Amino acid sequence: MSCHKKAYITTPIYYVNDIAHIGHAYTTIVADTIARYSRLIGLETYFLTGTDEHGQKIEHSAQARGKTPQAYADEISDTFKTLWDDFEISYDQFIRTTDTNHKIGVQKAFLKMKERGDIYKDVYKGHYCIPCETFFPKSQLVDDEFCPECGRATSVVEEESYFFRLSDYQDKLLAWYDENPDCILPRSKRNEVIRFVEGGLDDLSITRTSFDWGVKLPAELNDPKHVMYVWLDALMNYLTALGYGTDDEKMEYWPARVHLIGKDILRFHAIYWPAFLMSLEMPLPKHIAAHGWWTRDGAKMSKSKGNVVNPKEVADAYGLDNFRYFMLREVPFGGDGDFSQKALIDRINSDLGNDLGNLLNRLIGMSGKYFEGQVKSHKIKDYYQAELDEVNLSLTKLEPFIFEMQTNRYLEELWRPLSVANKAIDKYQPWTMMKEGREEEAMALNGLIAVILAKVSIMLYPVMPQITTKIATALGFEISHTSWNELIKGDALLENFVIEKIPPLFPRIEEPLLAHVEITKEEVKVKQEIKKEKESNKDEGIALIGIDQFFETSLKIGTVIEAQEVPKSKKLLLLQVDIGEEEPRQVVAGIKEWYSAESIVNTQVCVVANLKPAKLMGMKSEGMLLAAKDTSGLSLIRPEAPKSNGTGIG
Ligand code: MSP
């Protein structure tokens, strides 16, 4: 990967309708790690985070609390900022979409897109999901009504709207993905995006008239009832933070090195955002990196589910750096990770305690006992060149991992030098050397361990800034771009120094420190409800079945090709139904009170196709139609759109 001198790194801006949970903390911590790494290797780095404060959802949340949207946004935005400050997140700017300069920048961008002919006015009719702030075509809705993302009911909206000609950008976007294999990380996600775009893009409605809490259109357009669509407003933060549309002061940081996001908002970043940028004639970001979900018991974490883990609580109990290490080591970037205290404790006791902390303790013990804490490194190469080579090889492999956000592989590789060091002590046995009078060799081993610890500390600093600073102090050096240059880029060794004794960095943790995190009240409630439901099902004699049992029933789509009334019967119709077999099935159906013979011919129905044939009023019936009946009458169950006869249902 080529190294640009500047590194502009961003997190998503967080909605102010929720307080931060470990999912938000994860994105921010990954971004912070990349930012710290970039500074360490000497890139001019600008790290942006902030809050996304407009939109109907936030207007509603404020109303529900009897607050103005601005007062509400101020309050929640501040909780995010405070958390990131507590977490020592090294952001350079915390942007808010209610900032005046941001709003000016968004309006300028809107005008520019309009001048380029990319924006036109029309009427929008569609299904809108307020919580997701997204329109969905009917074909994507679940049961014609519910949001495919969050499952909540959508509302039908018909309003005048400005549209962005997204459809014009299909080919340009495909060319960008094609020419930049790393533009979307992980690469598997890029393929998903390509498939989506290849399927065709509709123009995008980018203004709303149904609510007020948003950036107004530029005054020049004289159309005060419109506010900007939140995603146009929000995405623009990446540019307005650099002064786009106002002072342009930091525009030299553009294009972004990486926009870090969660996989839920990939479409907005990988399709809309580059199209907007092309319209604005701006260069495109180098990477859009989408990570997976943090879940609890396999379910996505969200306030509405009540399964949220509070990152501050976890960091306070287990240590901020330990928490950072755990999050970055535990899951491959892009994959989902399940949060549990057990996994966290295992990582702390094993990787951090045994491999890293213990090595430092061994060094403190050995140097104290034999050399009064002195470390001299000038003879290391005479005795331990092979070990040094192995360590340096690992260190050279690290950089691509970090810039591809593969933090778990980065840390895995970084643990190899620790293992080299631990093994060297076991193999060369400094205590034997001392007994045999091989002091120089023992001192060199002492030096080797100190050098390995120093090198690992530098590279671990972006992930664990506090702990590694303590280790560096004990080893008498400072972690900085200069020491990185000397010890990592060059192959300098440490200066001679006296090691400072420090208390163990990772005291062993025997049991979970947060009793209430393992299982939330909400989870207890849900579990109790499920139990109750199961029990009541039993009471009513409704046995639960497995999926295999369900599929024992053969359900098929068919078309009624003939229908007649059964003489002398008030209820029955005699039907011939084509279910894709050679002969039509004869079905006697008790539906005459609700359907006439004429009305049912040539319509599609759902048929239970493997019922034992029965005789009704002397006529053979070889199937049953699916129908639902309540006090208002009976309705046949039919496919929403025509399906070929014989299509299975399930
Ligand atoms: N406001 C938009 C982003 C606009 S960026 C121009 C938004 N905000 S959000 O607060 O709902 O979520 C922001 C990000 O938080 C998600 O993309 C994701 O990065 C992170 N996460 C939220 N829940 C998460 C998990 N349960 N697990 C991991 N990260 C998740 O979307």
Residues whose N, C-alpha, C, O or C-beta is under 5 A from the ligand:
A	BS01	MSP	P12 I13 Y14 Y15 G23 H24 T27 D52 A234 L235 I261 G262 I265 G292 W293 W294 K300 M301
